[in-house]
Amino acid sequence: MASTEVRYCELTAAQKKDEDIERQFVALESPDNNVEIVVHVNMLKEGWDVNNLYTIIPLRASNAAILIEQTIGRGLRLPYGGQRTGNKDVDTLTVIAHDNFQKVIDEANKGDSLLKRVSFIELDEHDDRDRGGRVENTPTSTEQKIRKQFEKVKGEISEKSKQYVTQVGKAVESAITDIAAEGVASFGDLQNDGIKQKLREKAVAAIKESVKGSLFAEQEAAEQIAQIDEVIDIVVEDYRNNVIEIPRIVVEQQNVKAVFEDFDLNTSAGYDLEELRREIIRQGLHDSSEFEVIAGRSGSSRMPAVEQLIASLVDFDDVDCDEISDLLYKLVGQALDAIRSNAPDITEDDLNERVHAFKQSLADNIYKQMKEHYRIIPGVFKINQILPFSKILDQPIIVNNWGMLDFHEPVPAQKSAVVKFVYVGFRKSYYTRYRFDSSTELDFAFILETNDEVLKWIRPVPNQFSIYWANGSKKYEPDFIVETGDAIYMCETKAEKDINSPDVLDKAEAAREFCCQASGFAAKNGGKPWRYIIIPHTLVDRSYSFNYILSQAKLHT
C-alpha cells in the first residue's frame, strides 16, 4: 500500500527569536517547499505574511473580537497575486476548532464583523447598460509605447506581431521585477549594459517557457526573441521616465496583546460561603419516609483551594496562566483571604472543601472583574526586508455598455453615474484606462493630469501594496500615488466629515510607516522621499493646483 508523507514545520517558543524563522516563513511560499503544516503558538496574530494558507486549527479559542479578526484575516489573504482562481479549494479558508469556537461564529454573524464585510459586495442601482460587462486587462503606457515604436520603425504590423511584442514586453517587465531582488536599486540602474544582459537572459527563458507545448514552439520563440533587444530598450526607457518606483515593503502591526491589567479584587459580595452540611438523605422505598444521616469525614483531603481556583480560571479561553500568573495568584489569594475573614474558625481542610463546592461561582466572580480590566494593546509596526521596486500589477477593468469617456469631459450631471463609465485619455499614468468610485476621484485625476507640477501618477490596483492595519486584519489600498519633481505622495481622498474618524487615522498610521521606510530606502539609493497626505473632498476642485491642495491638506511626513 502506498503511503503519503506529510511534512510539517514546528516553530517552538524557543525558536521564536531565531534569525532563521523569517527565512522559514518566506520559504513556505515557494512551489518547491514541501512543508504542509506549520505548528506555532499565536503565529497568526504576529509576524505572518504567508498567503498560501488554507486551513487554520486554533487549539485555544479567544472571544476577543480583534484577535478573532486578526487571526482569520491572515487566512483570508489570497495567494496567486491576491486574485480568486475559481478553484473552490484554493479560494476557501477552512477553520477547524473545538466547541468554544462557536463564539467566533457568533462574532462573524454580527453585521459589522470582518467576515461579513468580505462576504458580499454592495452595488449601486443599475440599468440595462450595466449588463453584459466583460473584464479586460487595461493597456499600459509601456505597451502602447512598444507598439507605437514598432509601427513607426516597421510600418503597419500584423495582429500577430502586435501580440508578440506585447508578450515580449510582459516578459521583459517580469524580468525587471526579478532583477530587483539581485541588487538593482532603481530604474536608472537598468540602463547598465550588464543589467540589460541579465534582463535579456531572463526574458528569453520566460519566452521559451511560455511557448512550451506549442506545435511551432521554436518558431514562435525565435520570432519573439528577435524583437527582444528593441523591446528592452523601450521598456527600460519608459520605466525610467514614466513609471513610479514603488519599493516592496510589507508593513504589519506586530505583537498585538490582549492583557488583563493589575487590580485588587472586590470581595464585598460572593465570598461569605455557607458551611457545608455533610449528610446523607435516606428515603424508605416502602413508605417514602425520609431522614438524615450525618456523615463523618472520609479522611481524604481536596486539592488546595489555591490550585482549584487557578484551574477553574484558566478554563476561560482568554486567560493564559503563563502570561498573567502573578495576577491570578494575587486575585485568588485575595478571594481566599475574604473567605477566611468571613469564617474566622475555618480550617484549611474545610476551606478546601468549601472552595471545591463553590469553585465555579467563585471563578465566575473573579473572571467577571478581570474582564473589566481587559484591553487590547496595539503592537508596533514591523518592517521586514525592503526590495527596490514592485512590479506594477495588471489592472483588470470591467467594460460595459456605458462605454468610455475622455476624462476631460465634465462630470455627469448625476454624480452617481461616474462609477459606470470607463475613462480614457490619460498621459501621465501607467494605466491608460480607469474607473472611479466617486466624482471626487475623477476630479482629482483631472487635477493630476492637467497640473505641470505632477510628473506621473497611478491609481494602484488592490494588492499593489502590502500595508496592513487594524492589528493586521485589514489591508490598506491607497487611492493615488503621485510623483512630483521633489517627492512621491501617497494620497487618500476622503469626505471631510470622515477625515478624523478612527479608521482613517489608523490607516494613516500604517501608510505613514510605509512612507517613512520608503523614504529611508530612497535616501540611500538616490530616490525621492515619500509623503502621505489625506485630502478632504472640499479641496478637490478642478480649478485648484496640486501644490495648492498640498498646502491646505493634512500632510503626514
Secondary structure, DSSP 8 states (H G I E B T S, - for coil): ------EEEE--GGGTT-THHHHHHHHTTSTT--EEEEE-TTGGGSS---S---EE--SS----HHHHHHHHHHHT--HHHH---S-HHHH--EE---GGGHHHHHHHTSTTSHHHHHH--------GGGTT-EEEE--BHHHHHHHHHHHHHH-S--HHHHHHHHHHHHHHHHHHHHHGGGT--SGGGGGSHHHHHHHHHHHHHHHHHHTTT-TTHHHHHHHHHTTHHHHHHHHHHHHHHHS----B-EEEE---EEEE-------SSS--------EEEEE-TTT--EEEEE----S-----HHHHHHHHHTTSTT--HHHHHHHHHHHHHHHHHHHHHH-TT--HHHHHHHHHHHHHHHHHHHHHHHHTTEEEE---EEE---BS-------EEEE-TT-EEETTS---SSGGGGGGSEEE--SSBSBS-B--SSHHHHHHHHHHHH-TTEEEEE---TTSSEEEETTTTEEE--SEEEEESS-EEEEEEE-GGGTT-HHHHHHHHHHHHHHHHHHHHHHHTT---EEEEEEEGGG--TTS-HHHHHHHSEEE-
